[in-house]
Amino acid sequence: MKAEGKDFVNLFPPQEKRPLSAFNSEEQFFRDQLSVTTWLSLGAVAQGLLFFALGRLAFLPGVAVILYRVAIAYLQATGWMHNPYMDGIIKQKTSAQFPDPSGSYGSTPANNDVVVLLIGFRNNHPLGILAPGVKEIGEGFSAMTKDLDAQAEKFDFLGMTSWLNANTRETQNETLVVGYFKTVEGLLAFAHDDLHRKWWAWWNSNYKKWSHMSIYHEVYHAPKGHWESIYVNSHVSGIQSATTEVVDQETGKEMWASPIVDASRGLLKTSAGRMSRSDGKENDKYGADPY
């Protein structure tokens, strides 16, 4: 189903350079290696050493930092200071719709297939990042992410985000990477390409020796008309962080287009509409949509 004459309105112009995938930072991994009590204990030891060196003056740095944090939070909450947490927020209702190779978004929702790869890792060793094999796993993930970014067209790669599952245990939590592809064939081409085969062989030769490392993957293929997305007052995340190559019709230049479009009207207002299964009016009976 489509809305005749009402092409979707993209909110960001195409870019000449493809944005890199959002991969886990080293700071995130480091912070997750120790429990809250361990971090507090380390702070207490540092404070004790300062006390021996400076006496009562040792309390001043801690008090100063706390007062500074409270003041900044107050000023940001009351509007006297810029709130950096709102940086990048798109203050409206949006959806992800991919344009065709000419850069046209058209008026048919979910008009392409989407393949989703979930790939995860968890370390179960008491030494954390110092455990054998963890450094190599990190290097492999980083190298393969860079390879996907560099050869996005070859592998039909759209983009990737990463997440930390901090709900299962206190430290050394599972890391999940979510990758988006246009086709299963593109994903399989990457799986059998030289770089992935190198790390695949490395894992096969070491997994029995280093059984403290867990890895897994899941793959889902959503045909066109069988997926949808909605974001309200959100930063760019999930499938909206993906990009696809298009050709500028005026210059003939290859560009990279964002899938983020206005979802405040037409078919994109409802879940069924965003999957091309309704006219987008089935929620009208609930009253006016606030966005």
C-alpha positions as CSV (number, residue, x, y, z in Angstrom):
1,M,0.0,0.0,0.0
2,K,1.2,3.5,-0.7
3,A,0.0,7.1,-0.5
4,E,-0.3,8.4,-4.0
5,G,1.7,11.5,-4.7
6,K,3.0,11.8,-1.1
7,D,6.6,10.6,-1.0
8,F,8.2,10.3,2.4
9,V,10.1,13.3,3.6
10,N,13.7,12.6,4.5
11,L,15.1,14.7,7.4
12,F,18.8,14.5,6.6
13,P,20.5,15.2,3.3
14,P,22.8,12.6,1.8
15,Q,26.5,12.7,2.8
16,E,29.6,12.3,0.7
17,K,31.3,10.2,3.3
18,R,29.7,7.1,4.9
19,P,29.3,7.4,8.7
20,L,31.2,4.7,10.6
21,S,29.4,2.1,12.6
22,A,28.9,2.7,16.3
23,F,31.1,0.1,18.0
24,N,31.7,-0.3,21.7
25,S,34.2,2.1,23.2
26,E,37.3,1.0,25.2
27,E,35.9,3.1,28.1
28,Q,32.7,1.0,28.2
29,F,34.6,-2.3,28.3
30,F,37.0,-1.0,31.1
31,R,34.1,0.3,33.2
32,D,32.3,-3.0,33.1
33,Q,35.3,-5.0,34.3
34,L,34.9,-4.1,38.0
35,S,31.9,-4.1,40.3
36,V,30.6,-1.0,42.0
37,T,32.0,-2.1,45.3
38,T,35.4,-2.6,43.8
39,W,35.4,0.8,42.2
40,L,34.3,2.3,45.6
41,S,37.1,0.4,47.4
42,L,39.7,1.7,44.9
43,G,38.4,5.2,45.6
44,A,38.6,4.6,49.3
45,V,42.2,3.4,49.1
46,A,43.1,6.5,46.9
47,Q,41.4,8.7,49.5
48,G,43.3,7.1,52.3
49,L,46.7,7.6,50.6
50,L,45.8,11.2,50.0
51,F,44.9,11.6,53.7
52,F,48.3,10.3,54.7
53,A,50.0,12.8,52.3
54,L,47.8,15.9,52.8
55,G,45.9,15.4,56.0
56,R,42.4,16.9,56.1
57,L,43.1,18.7,52.8
58,A,42.6,15.3,51.2
59,F,38.8,15.7,51.5
60,L,38.8,18.9,49.3
61,P,39.1,17.2,45.9
62,G,36.1,14.8,46.6
63,V,34.0,17.6,48.0
64,A,34.8,19.9,45.1
65,V,33.9,17.3,42.5
66,I,30.6,16.5,44.1
67,L,29.7,20.2,44.4
68,Y,30.7,20.7,40.8
69,R,28.5,17.8,39.6
70,V,25.5,19.0,41.6
71,A,25.9,22.6,40.3
72,I,26.1,21.4,36.7
73,A,23.1,19.1,37.0
74,Y,21.1,22.0,38.6
75,L,22.1,24.5,35.9
76,Q,21.3,22.1,33.1
77,A,18.0,21.0,34.6
78,T,16.8,24.6,35.0
79,G,17.9,25.7,31.5
80,W,20.7,28.0,32.6
81,M,23.3,25.7,30.9
82,H,23.3,23.6,27.8
83,N,22.1,20.0,28.4
84,P,24.5,17.8,26.4
85,Y,22.2,14.8,26.8
86,M,19.8,16.4,24.4
87,D,22.5,16.7,21.7
88,G,21.4,14.8,18.5
89,I,17.8,14.4,19.7
90,I,15.3,14.6,16.8
91,K,12.3,16.3,18.4
92,Q,9.5,14.6,16.4
93,K,8.2,11.2,15.3
94,T,10.4,9.5,12.8
95,S,10.7,6.1,11.0
96,A,13.3,4.3,9.0
97,Q,12.6,4.0,5.2
98,F,15.4,3.3,2.8
99,P,15.6,5.2,-0.5
100,D,16.1,3.5,-3.9
101,P,19.4,3.9,-5.8
102,S,18.3,7.2,-7.3
103,G,17.7,8.7,-3.8
104,S,13.9,8.6,-4.0
105,Y,12.2,7.5,-0.8
106,G,8.9,6.8,-2.6
107,S,5.6,6.4,-0.8
108,T,5.5,2.6,0.0
109,P,6.6,1.8,3.5
110,A,9.1,-1.1,4.2
111,N,9.7,-1.4,0.5
112,N,12.9,-3.4,0.9
113,D,14.1,-6.6,2.6
114,V,16.1,-6.2,5.8
115,V,18.5,-8.8,7.2
116,V,19.4,-8.4,10.9
117,L,22.5,-10.0,12.4
118,L,22.8,-10.3,16.2
119,I,26.3,-11.3,17.3
120,G,27.4,-11.4,20.9
121,F,30.4,-12.1,23.2
122,R,30.7,-12.7,26.9
123,N,33.9,-13.3,28.9
124,N,33.5,-15.7,31.9
125,H,37.0,-15.5,33.3
126,P,37.8,-13.9,36.7
127,L,40.7,-11.9,35.2
128,G,38.3,-10.0,32.9
129,I,40.0,-8.3,29.9
130,L,43.3,-9.7,31.1
131,A,42.1,-13.3,30.4
132,P,43.7,-15.2,27.5
133,G,42.0,-14.7,24.2
134,V,39.9,-11.6,25.1
135,K,42.4,-9.2,23.5
136,E,42.3,-11.2,20.3
137,I,38.4,-11.3,20.3
138,G,38.3,-7.5,20.6
139,E,40.8,-7.1,17.8
140,G,38.8,-9.5,15.6
141,F,35.5,-7.7,16.2
142,S,37.0,-4.3,15.6
143,A,38.8,-5.4,12.4
144,M,35.6,-7.0,11.0
145,T,33.5,-3.9,11.8
146,K,36.0,-1.7,9.9
147,D,36.0,-4.2,7.0
148,L,32.2,-4.0,6.7
149,D,32.3,-0.2,6.8
150,A,35.1,-0.1,4.1
151,Q,33.3,-2.6,1.8
152,A,29.6,-1.8,2.6
153,E,28.5,-2.1,-1.1
154,K,30.2,-5.4,-1.6
155,F,28.5,-7.0,1.4
156,D,25.1,-5.1,1.1
157,F,25.9,-3.7,4.6
158,L,23.7,-1.0,6.0
159,G,25.1,-0.3,9.4
160,M,25.9,-1.6,12.9
161,T,25.3,-0.6,16.6
162,S,26.5,-2.2,19.8
163,W,25.0,-2.8,23.2
164,L,26.0,-3.9,26.7
165,N,23.6,-6.2,28.5
166,A,24.1,-4.9,32.1
167,N,21.2,-6.8,33.6
168,T,22.5,-10.3,34.0
169,R,25.4,-9.9,36.4
170,E,27.5,-7.2,38.1
171,T,30.5,-7.2,35.8
172,Q,31.9,-8.6,32.6
173,N,28.5,-8.4,30.9
174,E,27.5,-9.7,27.5
175,T,28.3,-7.4,24.5
176,L,25.8,-7.5,21.6
177,V,26.4,-6.1,18.1
178,V,23.4,-5.6,15.8
179,G,24.2,-5.4,12.1
180,Y,21.8,-4.6,9.3
181,F,22.2,-5.9,5.7
182,K,20.1,-5.5,2.5
183,T,20.4,-9.2,1.6
184,V,21.2,-12.6,3.1
185,E,23.6,-13.1,0.2
186,G,25.5,-10.0,1.3
187,L,25.8,-11.3,4.8
188,L,26.9,-14.7,3.6
189,A,29.5,-13.1,1.3
190,F,31.0,-11.4,4.3
191,A,30.9,-14.6,6.4
192,H,33.0,-16.4,3.7
193,D,35.3,-13.5,2.9
194,D,39.0,-13.7,3.8
195,L,39.0,-11.6,7.0
196,H,36.0,-13.3,8.6
197,R,37.4,-16.7,7.6
198,K,40.6,-15.8,9.3
199,W,38.9,-15.1,12.7
200,W,36.5,-17.9,12.2
201,A,39.5,-20.3,11.9
202,W,41.2,-18.7,14.9
203,W,38.1,-19.3,17.0
204,N,37.8,-22.9,15.9
205,S,41.4,-23.6,16.8
206,N,41.1,-22.0,20.3
207,Y,37.6,-22.5,21.6
208,K,38.3,-25.7,23.5
209,K,41.4,-24.2,25.2
210,W,39.6,-21.0,26.1
211,S,36.2,-22.2,27.1
212,H,35.7,-19.2,29.3
213,M,34.7,-17.2,26.1
214,S,31.1,-17.3,24.8
215,I,30.1,-16.2,21.3
216,Y,26.8,-16.5,19.4
217,H,24.9,-15.1,16.5
218,E,21.3,-15.0,15.3
219,V,20.1,-14.0,11.9
220,Y,16.7,-12.7,10.9
221,H,15.5,-12.0,7.4
222,A,12.5,-9.6,7.2
223,P,11.0,-9.4,3.7
224,K,9.6,-6.1,2.5
225,G,6.4,-5.3,4.2
226,H,7.4,-7.3,7.3
227,W,9.3,-4.8,9.4
228,E,8.7,-1.3,10.8
229,S,10.2,1.2,13.2
230,I,9.2,4.2,15.1
231,Y,11.2,6.8,17.1
232,V,9.9,9.8,19.1
233,N,12.2,12.5,20.5
234,S,15.0,10.1,19.9
235,H,18.7,10.2,19.0
236,V,19.8,8.3,15.9
237,S,19.8,4.7,17.0
238,G,19.1,1.1,15.8
239,I,18.3,0.8,12.1
240,Q,18.1,4.6,11.8
241,S,21.9,4.7,12.2
242,A,22.2,2.7,8.9
243,T,23.0,4.3,5.6
244,T,22.6,3.2,2.0
245,E,24.4,4.3,-1.2
246,V,22.5,6.5,-3.7
247,V,23.5,8.4,-6.8
248,D,22.9,12.2,-6.9
249,Q,20.8,12.7,-10.0
250,E,22.3,16.1,-10.7
251,T,26.0,15.4,-10.2
252,G,26.2,11.6,-10.7
253,K,28.1,11.4,-7.5
254,E,27.8,8.5,-5.1
255,M,26.3,9.6,-1.8
256,W,25.2,8.0,1.4
257,A,21.6,8.5,2.5
258,S,20.0,8.2,5.9
259,P,16.7,6.3,6.2
260,I,15.3,8.8,8.7
261,V,12.0,10.2,7.5
262,D,9.1,12.2,9.0
263,A,6.5,9.7,10.4
264,S,3.9,12.3,11.7
265,R,1.5,11.8,8.8
266,G,0.1,9.4,6.3
267,L,0.9,5.7,6.3
268,L,3.8,6.1,8.7
269,K,1.5,7.1,11.6
270,T,0.6,3.5,12.5
271,S,2.4,0.2,12.9
272,A,0.2,-1.5,10.2
273,G,0.7,1.4,7.9
274,R,4.5,1.3,8.3
275,M,4.3,-2.3,7.1
276,S,2.1,-1.4,4.1
277,R,-0.9,-3.3,5.6
278,S,-3.3,-0.4,6.1
279,D,-4.0,3.2,5.1
280,G,-2.6,4.5,8.4
281,K,-6.0,5.6,9.7
282,E,-6.9,2.8,12.0
283,N,-5.7,4.7,15.1
284,D,-7.9,7.8,14.3
285,K,-10.6,6.4,16.6
286,Y,-8.4,7.0,19.6
287,G,-8.3,10.7,19.0
288,A,-5.7,13.1,17.6
289,D,-2.1,11.9,17.6
290,P,-0.1,14.2,19.8
291,Y,2.8,14.0,17.4
